[in-house]
Amino acid sequence: MEPLLQIDFGAAKKRRVVGIDLGTTNSLVAYMDLATPKVLAGADGSRLLPSIVSYTEAGDIVVGNPAREMLLTHPERTAYSVKRLMGRGVADVADEMKLFPFHLTGEEEGVIRIQLGGRTFTPPEISAYVLMQLRRNAELALGEEVHQAVVTVPAYFNDAQRQATKDAGRIAGLEVLRLVNEPTAAALAYGLDKRKEGIVAVYDLGGGTFDISILRLHEGIFEVMATNGDTHLGGDDIDNLLMRIALEDLASEWGEDLSSNNEAVQLLRRAVIAAKEQLSFVPQTNIELEYRGKRYQREITRELFEKLITGIVDRTLGPCRNAIHDAGVKVEEIDEVVLVGGSTRIPLVRRAVEILFRAKPHTELNPDEVVALGAAVQGAILSGDVTDKLLLDVTPLSLGIETMGGVVAKLIHRNSTIPASATETFTTAVEGQRNVLIHVVQGERELAKDCRSLARFDLKNIEPMPAGMARIEVRFLIDANGILNVTARDLRTGKEQSVDVKPSYGLTDAEVEGMVRESLELAEEDFKERQVREARVEADAILTAVDKAKQSEAYAALSDEERKAIDLGVNRLLMVYHGEDYLLIRSEIDALNQATMRLAETMMNSAMRTALKGTKI
């Protein structure tokens, strides 16, 4: 087996930065030739490299078209659509496992492992072989070594998926200078920087993912105003829909279930994909399969095809509407629409986009190549070859920490431009507290339990102080790749602890794709519960303070009526504490505050006298 390439990051010679579209179905590599980005072909003359990797019986790795042939003869040794597995856990892909001929293993919440023959690989390792082949293609075409690249990812990839992509690059011996959102790269490829002003929607329906981005253009600056999408929607879903229909036909006509016959399934998949692609240009075609001396043929018209896939196409329109809303613009304010991804060749998709955005979409560039071309432009920006463009991306989900009561304090809000940083100061809730647990979460809901947990770490050995006196500074930093670093620092002692948020496997599609939708649907309910929890936290603080004050000389000096008023206030607050009426809780907090006002004044005066004792003015 070929050894992995080594990285040499220290060479002084200026190197070319290539752009790579690491796709679900196909991958491409491109470079900037003077002022024009170009896609590079491999030794076989093809610019599209199938994202397929096979492990031969001899222990060799084959990638691309040779691996696609092995998908027919040795499907159990061949991996494809691995991009769908990047940064995900076994539980996330349970529904898909039956569609893959290769075997997936791993612990329920752990990293997926792909078993090919007698060896297992992680998804980043499989992707690394695709990247290595793209690197070889580029070096062959350019006649020079390639060590640095810009790699594109779906805009809605979470941190685990982005980190897995960076890991794949490092395994392949590539320094990934930047991860760029695919729709953003497409905007660069279309040269939209030539407009001085404008708002552009980029609709990207690829093999395994769907993304929509709303971009604002201003004096050569690209700013992503909003992103949305579906990490589990693409051309593969159309293929699988047609596959299920064809397999049902075969079971009826041939009297046998071929769904577990890997060779037959892959031959049928090719036939289905060919028919799907033809229907973009002709009104009708046939799905044809010859297998073991039997012949299957089914005519399919474009009209029937469009009826079958209407539900899949409609699923892309919801994220589009959400992105328009998040960007704070109206449809009529969007100047241009760009289509990206092979599935946008389908006439129904183009009509749906045109109706929604009320504008004819751009289709001038090859939709399969446009992302790689844009990545090459970004590579030229980073290498200094292009200096008149600036690219700003956004984080798709809010980031924050859990505070008292299980409430989320958001530090970096959804659709904030990245790179980004935010700092807030928090305090302790317990007397003499020496350790603080920092729980980092991602999502749009008000309570930590409803958001995605990213990381937990302790800031230890802080100086013990009365509750509310310590000052803990928490800083969030998202780098240009969307990777999060969190640092917590005790401002009094200077002690700090930080963590880079590593891949967090086991996240379901519903959690990722439903976060924004749920936050909107449950906003009123969430906000009410947040107010109740915050009121209870405030009630805890005053009840603890009163309980402590009862041991003081100031409390003993109060009259019987004053002490009875305080006890009554405490009892009334305890009676409403577990209720769901936050206004009632706050009303009783105010009443107890009023009842303890003289006690607080007496204690403050006593503390001042103690502090000033012996001080000369």
N, C-alpha and C positions, 0 to 999 in steps of 0.2 A: 504494500500500500504506500502511496506517495506520502512523504513526510510533509508536515505542515510547514509553511513558509515562515521565516523569521522576520521580525520587524526591525528596521533600522530607522529610528526616528531622528538620528543626530546628524545626518549628512548635510553638508553645507550647500550642496548644489540644489538650486530651485527645481522642484519636481512638479510635474503636471498633476492636477487634481481631477480625477475622473468623476463622473456622475453615474450612480447605479440605481436603477429601479429594481428592487428585490421584490418580484411579484409573486402572487399566488400560483398563477398558471405559467407565466413566462417572465423572464428577467432580461434586462438589457444593460449595457454599459455605453456611455457616450462621453465625448470630450468637446472642448471648445476649439474649433479650427478657425483661427483668426477671430472673426466676429460672428461666426455661425456655429451653433452646436450641431454635432453629427453623431449618429449612432454607429458603433463599430460592429462589424460582422466577425464571426468566428471563422475557424479554418474551413468549415463546411459552407461558408458563404451566407449563412443565415444570421440575421441580426437579432432574431428572437431566440433566446436560450430557454427551452422548457425547464421549469423549476422542478426537475425530477432527478433523483439520485438513486442509483442501484448498487448493491453490494454483491459482487459476483461470487460464485462458488470457489474461485481461485483466490479470493480475498482482495480483489481490486475494487476501486470505486470508479464508476462511470457516471457521467453527468450529461444532461441535455437530451439530444435526439437518440443517442445510443441507449440511454436509460429508458426513454419512452418505448423503444422496441422491446426492452426487457420487461416492461410493464405487461406485455402480452404473454411472454413466455415464462417469466419468473415474478409474478406480481407480489408474492410474499417477500421478495428481496428488494422491492422497489418502493420508494417513498415519494409522494407528490402532495401538493397543496399543504406543505408543511407550515406555510405562513399562518394558516389557521390555528396551528398548535403553539406558535411562539408565545412564551410568557403565560401559558395557561396550564391548568391542572387536569388530571384524569377526569374528575367529576364534570368539568366544563364541557367535555367533548363526548360524553356518554352516548348522546343521540347519534353522533357521527361515526362512532367506532365501527358500526356494522357496514358502513359504506367504504371503509378503507380495507384493502386487501392485506396490508401489513398489520402487525400486531402491536398494540399500544399497551405499555405496562407503566407501573409507578404507583406510589402510595396515593390515597384518595386526595389529599391536599398537597401532594408534592409535585415535583417536576415530571412531565411526561417523558417516557423513554420509548423509543421506536425500535422494535426488534426486527432486524433484517437478517435472515439466515440465523447464524449462531451468535450474532453480535448485536449489541444495543447501542443506540445513538440518542442524544438529546436533539430537540428541534434546532437549537442554535448550531450544533455540529453539522446537521444535514444542510442547513442554510449556508454554513461556511464553505461547504464543497461547491455550492452554486457560485458563491462569491469568488472562490479560487479560480473557477473556470472562466468567469467574467474577467478576472484579473489577467489570466493567461491570454484571453482573446484580445484584451487591450494592449498587452505588451507585444503580442505578435503584430498587431495592426500598426502600432506607433513606433515599434523598434526601440523601445526603451523600457526600463523598469517602472513599475507603478506601485507606489506604496501608500498613497493617500486618496481618499474617496469621500464623496458626499453620498449618503444612502438615504433613500426616501422611505417613509412609513405612512400608513393611513393617518389622517389627522386625528382620528378618534382612538388611536392606540394608547393604552394606558402606560404607566411607568414600567410595569413588568414587561410588556411587549416591546417597549423601546429599549429597555436594558438588554433584553434577549437579542435584539437586532445588533446592538453594539457589541455584545459578546461574540456573535457570529462573525462580525468584521475582524475582531481581534484574533479569533481562531484562524481566520483566513489569511492573517498576516497583513491586514490593512489597518491603517490608522484612520478611523472614521472621524473626520473633522467636524461633521455636522450631520444630524438627522433632520431632514426637511420633510414637512408634511407634503404629501403627494399633490393635493390640489394647489398648494402654493407653488410647487415646482412647475406645474402646468401653466400658471399665470406667467412665470418667467419665460417659458418656452414660447408662448404666444407674443412675447415682446410687448406686453401691456404697459411696460414702463414708458413707452412712447407716448401714451396719453398723459397729459399733465394732471388731469383730474378725472375721477370716475369711480363707480362702484361696480364690481364684477362678481358674479356668482360662478363658482367652479363646481360642476356636478361630475363626480367621479364614480362610475359603476364598473368595478373591475371583476376579477374572477371570484374573490372571496370577501371583499369588503366594499362598503359604500361610504363615501364621504361627501359632504357639501361644505364649502367655505364661502363666506362673503368677504371680499377683499376691497379695501379702499386704496385708491392710487392718488398720491399727491406729490407732485414734483419729483418723480422717480422713486418715491418711497412706497413699498408694498406693506400695507398693514392689514393683518387678518382681523376683521372686526368680530367675526363669530365663526365657530365651526360646529358641526353636528354630524351625525352619521349612524351607521349600524355596522359593528365589527363582525357581523355574522350574516351578511347579505351580499350576494353577487351573482355572477354568471354561473357559478357552480350550482346555485340553487335552482336555476332554470334547467341546467343539465340533469340534476337529480330528479326534478319533476317529470321531465320527459322519460328519464330512465325508468321510473316507477310505472309509468303508463306502458312503455314497451315491454317491461318484464311481465306485467299482467297479461298483455297480449300473448306473449310467448308461452306463458303458463297455460293459457287457454287453447292456443293453436297447437302447440307441441306436446302438451300434457306433461310438462316437466318444469320445475322451478329452477331457473338458472341463477338466481340471486346469490347463491353461495359458490358459483363456478367463476373463479377469478378471471380466467382467460376469456370466457364468454362475456362477462360483465365489461371488461376493458374493450373488447371488440365492439360491443353495443354502445359503449360510451363514445367511442370514436364516430360511430354512425350517427348518433344523436347530435353530437357537436357539429358534424358536417352539415346535417339538415338544418340545425339552428342558424348556422352562418349563412347558408344558402337563402333562407327565408328573409334575410335582410335585403336581398336583391331580386328575388323571384317570387311570384304569388303562390307557388306551391312546389313541393318537393317530396321525396320519399325517404323514410328511414329504412335502410336496407342492411340485412345481416345474413351472411352465409357461414354456417357453423356445422361441422360434422355431417356434411352432405345435405343439410336442411337449409331452406331459404325462408327468410322472414322479410316481408315488405309491407310498409304502411304508408299510405299517402297522408300528408299533413299540409293543410293550407295555411297561409299566413293569417287568415281570419280565425281559424281554430287555434293556432299558436298564440295569437294575441289574447284570445279569451282565456286560455290556460294560464298565461303569465301576467294577466292584469293585476292579480293580487300582489305579486312580487314587485311589479313596477309601482303600484300604489304605496307599498311600504317605504319607498324612497321619498315620497312626497311629504310625509309627516316631518322627518328631520329637516327638509328644505324649509318648510313653514316655520319650524322652531328657530332655525338659523336666521331667517329674515327677521323674526321677532327679536331675537337676542341682539342682532346688529342694530336694532332701533331704526330700521329703514322700511320704506314701503316698496312693494314690488315695482311700482312705476319709477322709483328712483334708481333701480338697478340698470346700468347702462349696457352691460354685455353679459352673456352667458357662455361659458366654455364647457364643452363635453370632453370627458377623459374616460378611458377604459374601453376595452373591446366591446363590452355589452352595450355601449351607447350607439353602436351601429344599428341596433334594432329600431325600426321605424316607430314602433309604439312608444319606445323610450323617448325618442326625439320629439314626438308629438306631445307627450305628457309634459316634458320640460318646457316646450314652447308655450303650451297653454298656461302652465303655472306661472312662468316668469314673463309672459306676454312679450316675448322677444325671440327671434330666430337665433338658435344657438350657433356658436362657432364650431365648425367641423373641418376646417381647412387642413389641419395637421393630422397625421396618423394617430388615432386615439391610443394605440398600443405603445407608441414611442414618445408621446408628448411629455410624460413624467421624467423619463431618462434625459431628454433634451434639457428640461428645466434644471435637473440636478447638475448637468454639465455647466450650465450658466452659473449656478450657485458655487460650483467648484472653482470656476474662473474668478468669481467675486472673492472667494477666500484666498486664492493664490495671488490676488492682486492684478490679475490680467484684465479684469473688468472693475472699474472704480466708480461708475456712475449709477450704481444700483444699491439699494439697501433693503434688506428683507427682515420683517418682523413677524414672528409667529405668536400664537396665544396658547394658554393652557385651557383645555376643554372643560375641566371640572375644578370646583373650589377646593382649597387646601386649608386646613386649620388644625387646632388641637382641642382635645376634650377638656372642659373646665368643670368646676364643682356643679353637681346636679346632673352630670352627663350631657351638658349643653356644649355645642360646638362654637368656638371662637374662630371665625374665618380670618386668616391672615392674607391669603392671596385668593382673590375672587375669580370665579369662572370667567373665561375670555379675557384675562389680564394678559397684556403683551409680555412675551418672554424674549430674552432673559429678564427675570424679575426677582425682586427681593422685598421682604416686608419684616418689620420688627415690632413686637409689642411686649409690654412689661406686665407680668402677672405677679401675684403674691401667694402666700401660703394660707391654708385654711385651718391648720391644726397648730395648737400651742407647741412650741419647741420642735417643730418639724425639721428633720435633718435630711430627708430624701424627698425628691419630687419626681413623680412618674409623668413623663411626657408621652402622651398618646396622640400620634399624628393620624389624621383621618382625611378622607377625600370624598366629596359629595356635596349635594345641595340641600340636604335635610337639616333641620335645626338641632337634632339630637344625635349624639355619637353612635348610638345603637343602630341608627338607620343609615349611617354612612359606611364607607369602606375603610377598614383599618389598614393603614400602611406600615406603621412601625410603632414600637414602644421602647423607651429606654429611660434609665434613671439618671437624674442629676443628684449625685451622692455627696454627703458630708457638707451640706450647706450650713451656714452658721445658725444655730437654734435661736429663734426669736419669737416674740409673741405673735399670734396669728394676725395676719394682715400687715406685718411690718417688713417681712423679707421682700426683696425685689428680684424677680427672676426674669431675665430678658430672653425671649425666644425669637430666633431669627430663621426665616425661611428663605432659601435661595434656590431658584430654578435656573439651571444653565440653559444654553441654547438648544440642547437636545431634549429638554423637558424632564431632565432627571433632577430630583429634589434632594437638597441637603438641609438638615435641620440642626440648629445649634441652640442649646440652652445654657445660660450663664448666670451665675450668682453675682449680681452687681457689687455686693459688699466684699466678697472674698476674691472675685475674679475666677473662681473655679468654673469650668465649662465642660460640657459633654456634647458631642455631635454625632450624627449618623447620616450616612447616605442611604436613602431608601432603596433597598434592593428589591429584586423581583418578588412579588407577592402572588403566589399561585393559588388556585382554587377560586378565583373570581368567576362568577357565572355571567353569561351574556346578559341575563335579565338585570343583574346588578349594574353592569356598565351602561347598557342602553336605556334602562328605565330610570336612572338617577334623576335626570332633568325632568322627565315626564312626571315622575312621582312627586318631585318637589313642587311642581305646579299644581297637581291634583290635590295634594295634601297640605298645601301651604297654610291654609287657615287653621287646620287641626294641629299642625306642627307648631305654629306660632303660639297657639293657645297653650299647648303643653310646655313649650319653652318658658312662657310667662309664669306658669304654675311652678315649674322647677326653680326658676330664678327667685320667685317669692319665697319658696321654702328654704333656699340657701340663705337668703337675707334673714328669714325667721330663725334659722339655726344660729346665725351669728349673734343676734340680739339675745336669744335664750341662753346661749353659752356665756355671754358677757354678764347677764343678770345673775346667773348661777354663781359665777366667780365673784361678783360684787357683793353677794350676800355674806361673804366671809370677811368683808372689810369693816373698818371702824366707821366709815361714812354711812354704811347701811344701818349699823346699830344706832347711829345718831338720829335717824329718821323718826318721825312720829308714828304712832300706831296706824293712823289713817293713811299715811304715805306708804307704809309697808303693806297694808291691806290692798291699796290701789294697785301696787306692783304685782302682788300675788294674783289679784283678779285679772290683771292684764295678761299675765303669763298663762293662766288657766283658759282665758278666752282665746288666746292665740293657739294653744294646744288643741282646743276643740275644733278649730277650723283648719289646722295644719294639713291634715290628710285629705281635705276636700279638694275639689277641682275648680273652685272659684278663686282665681288669683286676686281679684279685686277685694274680696272679703279678707283674704290672708293679709294683703297689704294694709287694709283698713285697721286690722287688729295690731299689725306691726306699728303703725302710726300711733295708735292708742297707747301701746306699751312704751313707745318712745316718749310720749307726752308724760306718762306716769313716772318714768325714771329720769326726767329732766333734772330735778333737784339733786338726785343721787349722783348723776354724772357731773354736775357742776361742783358738788362737794368733793368728789374724788379727784377732779382736775385741780381744784385749789390745793388739796392736800399734796398732790404730786408736785405742784409748782413750789410749795413751801419746802418740801424735802429737797428738791433740786437746787434751790437757792440758798439752803442753809449753809452758813459759813462763807458765802460769797460776798466779797467787798466791792462796792461800786465807787 
